[in-house]
Amino acid sequence: MSKWIDISQVLNNKLAHWPGDEPFHYETSVTKEMTDSVNIGKITTSAHIGTHVDAPFHFLNDGKRILDLDIERYIGPCKVIDLSDFDEISETAIKTKEISHVERLLIKTALPNKPDRFPEEVSPITENGAAYMQSIGVKLVGVDTPSVDKVSSKDLTGHHALYKHDIYILENVMLDQVEEGDYELIALPLALEEGDGSPVRAVIKPIEES
């Protein structure tokens, strides 16, 4: 029987964060010695740390928050593809995989998974890439980068294009050791009522042929 594969970045105090954003920090703020019973940890963090999802409010003032989103999008069959030969996730790049229909698409790029280093640049999702994904049924896209746009982008073309085509965003999945193929995905966000994003524990399991 197939086992679940953890494709999440581990949350620790060495984890790279978006420049200028709140880094992840964990500390045991209350100890068993202090309470005579328990240790209690405290975390401070951006909502966009490590492996995480974006809600539309992240880039649209009137956009939906995390609790407004359809939780079904984050659970179910997915396909992992490798587009590491391309410097952008475009219609042309995706078409090399000859996908006919998929609701959840996880994309491996040329970026090495080094959680303690923030990348200088990433492979962005283009407008025609987002449009083509919608045409083949994609409802959620996951990338192994901290953004679906270039690091220097201010207009966030990829984010807006995916929103236009009703595709949810999952970022910073760890795919270096994952083979292309069909999997089950679970990547549930926290129930953050006002959240513009949320860290997730993302796991996949190969779908075995019957």
PyMOL commands that set and color helices and strands:
alter all, ss='L'
color gray80, all
select helices_A, chain A and resi 32-35+56-58+66-68+71-74+91-95+127-135+157-164
alter helices_A, ss='H'
color red, helices_A
select strands_A, chain A and resi 5-6+25-30+40-44+52-54+75-82+104-108+140-143+168-171+181-189+197-206
alter strands_A, ss='S'
color yellow, strands_A
deselect
rebuild
show_as cartoon
